[in-house]
Amino acid sequence: MPIENGIPILRIFDYRNTIEFLVDSLRFEVVSQQHFEENTPA
């Protein structure tokens, strides 16, 4: 059975390096960030 639609799952170990790579290298744009509580990681 062929896979028609796939959803990539990205593992992030270092948030700052990942955002830097996605924004600077791949030209992604950060539109919003979700925090579960104030002062917690995104």
C-alpha positions as CSV (number, residue, x, y, z in Angstrom):
1,M,0.0,0.0,0.0
2,P,1.6,3.3,-1.0
3,I,1.7,6.2,1.3
4,E,-0.2,9.2,-0.2
5,N,0.2,11.8,2.5
6,G,3.0,11.9,5.1
7,I,3.5,14.1,8.1
8,P,7.1,14.8,9.0
9,I,7.9,14.6,12.7
10,L,10.8,16.8,13.7
11,R,12.9,16.2,16.8
12,I,14.3,19.4,18.4
13,F,17.1,19.2,20.8
14,D,18.2,22.8,20.9
15,Y,15.4,25.3,20.3
16,R,17.6,28.3,19.5
17,N,19.7,26.4,16.9
18,T,16.7,24.9,15.3
19,I,14.9,28.3,14.9
20,E,18.1,29.8,13.6
21,F,18.4,27.0,11.0
22,L,14.8,27.1,9.9
23,V,14.6,30.9,9.7
24,D,18.0,31.7,8.3
25,S,18.8,28.7,6.1
26,L,15.4,27.5,5.0
27,R,13.6,30.9,5.0
28,F,10.8,29.8,7.3
29,E,8.9,32.4,9.2
30,V,7.9,32.2,12.9
31,V,4.2,33.2,12.9
32,S,3.3,32.3,16.5
33,Q,4.5,30.3,19.5
34,Q,2.5,28.4,22.1
35,H,3.5,28.3,25.7
36,F,1.6,26.2,28.1
37,E,2.4,28.5,31.0
38,E,4.2,31.8,31.4
39,N,8.0,31.4,31.4
40,T,8.0,27.8,30.0
41,P,9.7,26.7,26.7
42,A,7.7,26.9,23.5
